[in-house]
Structure formats: structure tokens, C-alpha cells
Amino acid sequence: MVRECIQMTRRFTILGPCLLALSGAWGCQGRYSKSVELADGTPTKEPERRMLSVRVFIDPDANDDTPVALSLVLVYEPNLTQRLRGLTADQWFDTREQILRDGHGKLDEIVWEFIPGQELPEYTRPLRPQPATGLLFVRYVRGGLEPYPFIPERPLRIALRKLDARVEQDP
């Protein structure tokens, strides 16, 4: 038994580095890898991950000094996008749970509630591989705001002001 363990240890000592080197050639280098070599030695780059990047700036008197609800929706079906564009923010927040249940897999939502004057870091998260349309719903006490469309792959800047929101993206 001891002799078998020693032989296995020797094998691992010799084979271990080889296995690790081979795993690198097969693209199993882990999260730190940015490129992989094909069997013929040609370097290739891994596809870049699409990221959602959101910065929110909140005025001290935003929403008449009342917390602001914000719903960022990523829609993966064009028909659903058209339907949601027709809703006001109040309508979205009143029916969102049912819409999310009915549209399971066809949309993602990130929802926040911010306090006026709150300071926030940048929010980032990976996007799904398929294309999406972004809609931003902001609920103000005065109501009636339409959704703000945006392109999920571009950095999004949202300024929550006293009476409305301002949404900007680079072209």
C-alpha cells in the first residue's frame, strides 16, 4: 500500500506539470486567460464579454425629495419591446410582476430604489449573448414618465433630477 502511494506520487510529480501545460493548450487556462492557441499554434482571442455599465447620479432634491424607483429592463423579443414602450413608468411598476412572469426568459430586470442625494458606484454586469433592447422606467411621484430606450452595450448615465430623469449614452 505504501509502495503504491509512493508510485502514484511519483507519477503525479512527473505528469502533473504536463497535464497543467496541456490544459492550457486546450483553452482551460481559467479566468486569467485572454488568448488561446489552436492546435497549429495560431493564437486566437476569446470573444469579449458584453457588459452593461450604469452610472446613476441623484440630485439631493430628486423626485421632490422622495425615494425614486428605477427599473432597468432588457428585452429580448421585439414584439414585447413594442408593447413595453407603450407603457408609462406608473403602468410598468403596477404590472411589472405579471409581465415578468408572462415574459419569463424574454426579458431581464434590474430594479432599484434610490434616496435623493445618495452616492453610488458604477454598476456593471455581463449581458446575455443575444441582442437586447434596453428600456428604463423611472417612477416619480408626479408620474406619467415614458420609458427611456437605451443600447445595453454602451455605458449608460442616469441623472435623477427634481422633476424628471436625464439619460445619456455615447453614440
N, C-alpha and C positions, 0 to 999 in steps of 0.2 A: 504494500500500500504506500509506504513512504517512497519507495523507488519510483512508483507510478507518478506520484505528485512531483518528484524532482524532474522526471522526464517531461511531464506536462509543463512545468515551469520553464524548462529549457526551451521547449517548443514555442511557448508564448514569447519568451525573450527574443527568440530569433524571428518568429513570424509576426509578432505584434507590430513592429515598425513597418513591416512590408504591408500588412493589412491596412494600417493607417494611411500609408502612401497610396495604396490602390483605391481606398475610399475617396481620397482627394481627386484621383483621376476620373472617378465615376460621378463626380459632382456632389459628393456627400461631405463637403467640407464644413458644413454648419453655417451658422448665421453670419459669420465674419467674411464669407466668400463673396466676391463681386464678379469673378470670372471663372470659367470652367474651360478645360481643354478637351477638344474632341479626340477621338482615337488616333487621328492622324497628326495630332499636336497643334491643330489650329485653335487659337484662343477665341472664345465666344463670350459675350456678356450675357448675364442673366437679364431677363426683362425687368425694367424698372417698375417698382410698385407705384401704382397711382395712389395719391394721398389726398385726403380732404384736409384743408387748413383753414381754420376760422379764428379771427380776432374779433373780440367784442369790446366795445368802448361804451361805458354807461355814464351819461351825464348825472350829476347829483340831483337834478330835478326831473329826471326821466319819468315819463308817464304820470305827470303831476305828483311826483314823489311817492309813487306806489310801485310795488314789485311788478316786473314785466315778464310775461310768459313768452317764450320763444320756442318755436318748433321748426327744426330743420328737417325737411323731408327729401329723400332721394327716391325718385320714381323710375321704375324700370320698364314700364309699359306706356306707350304713347296715348292710348285711349284713356287710361287713368289720369295721366298728366293733364289732358284737356279738361276732364271732369273736375280735378282739384283746382285748376286755375280759375274756375268759375266761383269758387268759394271765397268768402271773406274770412278773416282771421277768426272772428267770433264763430262763424259756421264751422270752420275746421276744428276749433277746440271743443265745440259742443258735440261733434260727431266723430272725432278722430278715433276713438276706441273701436267703434263699429267699422270704420273704414279700414283700420289696421287689421282687424280680424278678417274682413271680407277680402282684403288685398294681400293676404299672407304670402310672402315671397315676392310680391310685386313692388314693394316699397319698404324703405327703412326710415326710421325716425329717430332723431336725437332731440330731446326736449329739455329745456332749462327754465328756471325762473330766477331772474336777477333782481337784486336790490339796487335802487338808484345809488350811484357813486361807487359801486363795487368795482374792484380792480381784478382783472382776470389774466391768466397766462394764455398763450396761444393754445388752441385745441387742435390736435391732429389725430387722424385715424386712417387706416387703409380703406380704400374703396373696393367694391366688388369689381371683378374683371369686366363685366358687361357695362355698356354705356348707360348713363342715368341722366335724368333732368332733375335739377335741384329747385325746390320751392321753399321759401322761408315765410313762415307765418308768425307775426308778432301781434300779441294781444295787448291792446291799450285800453284803459278804462273808457275812453271815448268811442272805442270800437270802430268797425267799418273798414279797417285796412285790408287791402287786397294782398295776395301773396307776392313776394318778390322772387322772380325767377333768377337763377344763377347757374353757372357752369361748375360742377363739383371739382373738376381737376385744377381750377385756378384758385389762388388764395382769395379768401372772402373776408372783407372787413365790414363789420356791422357797427353803426353808431346808434345807440338808443338815446333819442333826444326827448325833450319835454313833451311834444305832441305827436311825434312820429319817429320812424326809423330811417336811417340812410344806409343803403347797401352799395358797396363798391367792389369792383373787381378790375384787375388789369386786363387790357384787351388781349 
